[in-house]
Amino acid sequence: MILPLPKQFDSNEIYIIISTVLSWSLMFKLPRHLSAVTITIIWTFNVFLALLADITISVKPNDFYFTIDHKTHELFDVLLHFATYPTLSYFVVNFYQHNKPKGLKHYFILFFGQG
């Protein structure tokens, strides 16, 4: 199955490309405090969550799946799911592992990480 390209290359695709490049450059620039196994688990879990959310909102009778230009997956959806979304959780867990906050900060980080 070949994923369709966007019907028109507009600000959505530009935003996805810019946010992906920025998040990946930050990911490689900042010091890493996680093991390769932890990063793999974070990545796999976030890809699963993104795909599950997309499947959930696309079921009938309430078909809310209107991302990008098509009603089905396209190339930039795959970029979002596999390259952009997992980086946020990577940053949160990396920050948490480095700082190990206690008290109210602990709950703030856990709440922030769910976004």
Sequence and secondary structure as in RCSB ss.txt:
>XXXX:A:sequence
MILPLPKQFDSNEIYIIISTVLSWSLMFKLPRHLSAVTITIIWTFNVFLALLADITISVKPNDFYFTIDHKTHEL
FDVLLHFATYPTLSYFVVNFYQHNKPKGLKHYFILFFGQG
>XXXX:A:secstr
      SS  HHHHHHHHHHHHHHHHHHHS   S HHHHHHHHHHHHHHHHHHHHHHTSSSS     TTSSS  H
HHHHIIIIIHHHHHHHHHHHHHHH   THHHHHHHHHTT 
